[in-house]
Amino acid sequence: MASEDVKQRGESAVTTIVNLAEEAKAATEGVQSPRYVLLSIAKSLAAGGIAGAVSRTAVAPLERLKILLQVQNPHSIKYNGTIQGLKYIWKTEGFRGLFKGNGTNCARIVPNSAVKFFSYEEASKGILWLYQQQTGNEDAELTPQLRLVAGACAGIIAMSATYPMDMVRGRLTVQTDKSPQQYRGIFHALRTVFREEGARALYKGWLPSVIGVIPYVGLNFSVYGSLKHWLIKENKFGLAEDNDLSMTTKLVCGGAAGTVGQTVAYPLDVIRRRMQMVGWKDASSVITGDGRTVKLEYTGMIDAFR
């Protein structure tokens, strides 16, 4: 969290929303009318939604396999690695099986981005007010570190607002044709979980999602900044030009930083997915182990870690 949530490319999803919010802020301070500003925001959200849908669809088979590997019953292993897992999905479920749950994942993009955008605006105002009160300088502006905090807050709020969609997306992703009960889609899944397990069930795994934001965002920015600073200062590989790096080098640094942040926060992502499956009546055979009596039940995050 969080699930996914907010989850991613380039320097960070937080950087993207920060830049978007700063551009909109600049527009509101200019001479443009409110209608123009709203239209600009709508265009940015639409463009981001389309780009996000394309990128998520491109990696959907790997994303689905990742979730299957995370939640499969350890007493009945079906997916054992990337190549074998993708072949097994193709063999047992066909081409469509590779993209199961992707529609729900894409449907989360626009509402998540919209909530994140407006949350960032409000979080920035609140943090800036506190910063000005602390420093006694009414003309003080947000530092990069404070913008990072505001972005993280916005990410947590957006992840929380759309978390039920991520929760049912996880279940839609792992159900197979052999599942005793089939969710017919995102709305049917939401209604079924709410009716059979209660409203709290829609937020199973929320806590590890929120906690996971801290190391992911923190390491993402710190590792990226350290790499960029080192490459410019040392310039051992001749990558720095005029005290700056090329876009390609920045993307590589962003990828490396994202890998470190994702790896450190990954155990929390596993716990989140495991907790989302708890209490699932007539669960997928991937969870139950093809009728075996061994069930994965957790009383909470700490119990799941143990």
N, C-alpha and C positions, 0 to 999 in steps of 0.2 A: 503497500500500500502501500491505494494505494498505491491487488489485483488487479496494477494490471493497471491500472490506473492511472493512475495513473505513468509503470511500467521502463525520449528513448533513442533518438537519433541525433547525429551531430554532436555538438557540445553538450546538449541536454534539452529535454522537453521544457524544463524550467526556463532555460535561456530563451527559447522561442516565445513563450508566453510573456516573459518579461519584456522582450523587444516589442511584441505586439502591443502590450499595454502602454509602454512608453511612447510609441508612435501615436496611439490614440489620444494619449494625454497631451502630446504636442499639438495634435490637430484641434483639440477642444480649446486650447489656449490661443489659437490663431483666429482667423476671421471666418472659418468655415461655419456653416449653419449646423445645428444639431442633426438635421436630417442627413446632411452630407456625412457627418461623423458616424451616425448609425449605419448608413449605407456602406461606409468604408469598413466598419467592424463586421457587418454581415458578409461582405465580400471576403474578408480575411478568414472568417470562420468557415465559409463555404470552401474556399481554396484549401484551407488546412484539413477540412473534413475529407475532401476528394483525395488529396495527397496522402493522408493517413490511411484511407481505405485501400488505396492502391498498394502502399507499402506493406500494410498488414496482410493483405491478400497474397502478396508475393511470398511472404514467409509463413503463411498459415499452416502448411503441412508440418513445418518444424515446430511451430508453436503448439499445435495439437499433440504432436509426439512428446514434446516436453511435459505437457500436463499429464499425459498417459503414463509416462515414466515416473512422474512424481506421486501419483495416487494409486498405481496398480498394487494389488494385494501381493505382499512379499512371499506368500506361500503358493502363489500361482503366477509365476513370471511369464508374461507373453511378449513383452517388448524389452529387448536386451541390446540397446545401442541404436545409433542413428540409422545406419543402413538397413539393418535387420528389421527395425521398427517400421520404417517407411515401406519396406517390401511387404511386411505382414499386413499393414493397413490396406495397401493396394490389393493384396491377395484376398483378404477377407471382406473388405468393404468397397473396393473399387475406387475410381477416381474421385467421386464425391466424398468419400470417407476422409480424404486428405484435407478437406476444407470444412469439416463439420464444426459448427460453433463459430465460424468466421463471420457470419452475418450479424450475430449478436455483438461480436467484438467491434465490428465496424459501426454498428448502430450507437455505440457508446461515445464515439469520437466527438460529434458536434455538441451534445449536451455537456460532456466533460470539459471540452474546450471553453464553452460559453460560461459555465460556472467558474472555471479556473480564471478566466479573464476578469470577470467582475469581482471575484474574490481577491484577486491580486490588487485591484484598484483600492478596495476597502482596506485590505491589510497594509498596503503601502501608506495610506493616509494615517492609519492608527500608529504604525511603527514610526513614521516621520514625526508625528505629534509627540510621542514619547521621547524620541531622540532630541527634538528641539527643547523639550522641557528639561531633559537631563543636562544638555550642554549649555542651556541658557541662550542659545542663538536661534532666533526666530527665522533667520535666513538659511539655516542649515539644510542641506539636501541629503537624500539617501546615498549611503556609500554602497559599493558593490556587495559588501558582506550583508548589509541590511536588505538590499534587493534580493539577495539569495534567500534570506529568512522569509521575506514576503512571498517569494515564489514557492518556497517549501510549504508555507501555510496555505497558499492557494491550491497547491497540489493535493494536500491532505483533505481540504474542504471539498474539492471536486471529486476526489476519489471516494469520499464518504457519501456524497450525493448520488453517485452512480454505482455504488458498491453492489446493490442488489442485482443489477444487470451483470456485473462481473461474476457474482456468485452463481447465478443460473447459467451463465456462459460456460463456467467450469463443468457443470453437470451435463449440459448439452454436448460439450466437447467429448466427454468420456462415455456417453451412452452408445451402445451398439445395437445391432438388430436383435441380439440375444437378450437385451435388457427386458425384464418382466414388464415394466411400465415405460412407455415412451412419452417424453415431453415433446409436444407437437411444434413448439416454437417458444420464443422468449416470453410472450404474454401468458401462454398456457403454463409454462414453467413457473413464472412468478406467482400465478394464482394457485397452483398446486402446492408449492412450498409454503405459501402463506396459509392455506387452508389446512394442510396436514402437519406442519411443523411450527406454525406461528410466525409473527412478525420478526422476532429476534433471530430466527433462522436465516433470514435474508442478509444478516450481518455476521454470519459465522466466518471467522478468520480475519475480522476487521482489525483487531489489535496488532497482530504481526505485520499487517500491511502498513499501518501507520508507523510502527517502529522501523520498518524497513526503509522508509523514506529518508530517515536521518543518515545512515551510513551511505546509502546510494547517492543522494544529492551531495552530501559533504565530500565524499571521496571523488565523485565525478568532477566537481569544480576544483578541488585542491590538487588532484593529480594532473588535470588539464593545465592548470595554472603553473604548476611546477615544471611540467614537460615543456611548455611554451617558453617559460623563463630560461630554462637550462639550454634549450636549443638556440635561443637568441643570444644568450650570454656567451656560451662556449663556441657555437657555430662550427662544431667539429665536422659536420657533414656538408657544410656550405648551403644549408637550407634557409638561412636568414638573409633577407635583403632589406636594407634600409630599416633595420631594427624591427622587422616584422616577418611573419611567415606566410607562405603561399596558402591558398585555400585548400589545396590537396594536403599539405602538411598539417594544417589545422584539423582537417577531417580525420587524419590518421591519429593525431593526438586525442581528439574527441573519442574516437573508437577505442583507443587504449584506455582512456580514463573511464569510459562506460563499462569496459570489460572488468576493470578492477572493482568499480562500484557494484556491478551486478554480481560478481563472484562473492564478494564479502556479504552482500545482502541476500544471496540466494537461499540459504537455509530457512530464512523467514518466509520466502516465497513457497518453499516446499510445505512448511507448516501451515501456511494459509490455505493452500489447496487441499491438504489432508483434512483440515478442520471443516472446509466447505462440504465435504462428502459425508460427514458424520450426521446420523439421523435420517439418511435418505432411505425411505421405505421403498422396497423393491429396487434396490440400487443396481447399477450396471454390473455385469459379470466381471468387469475389470476390477471392481472394488470388492465384490464378495468372493471372488476366486472360483467361479463356475460351480456355485452351489455348496462350497465348503462351509463349514460352520464357523470358521475363524472370521471375526469381524473386527474392523479397525474402529475403535471407539476412544475418544479423548474427552477428558473433563475440562480441558482448557489448554492454553498455549504451552505452559510449563510441562504439563503431562504429555503433550504431543512431542515436545523436544526430547523428553526422557525416553 
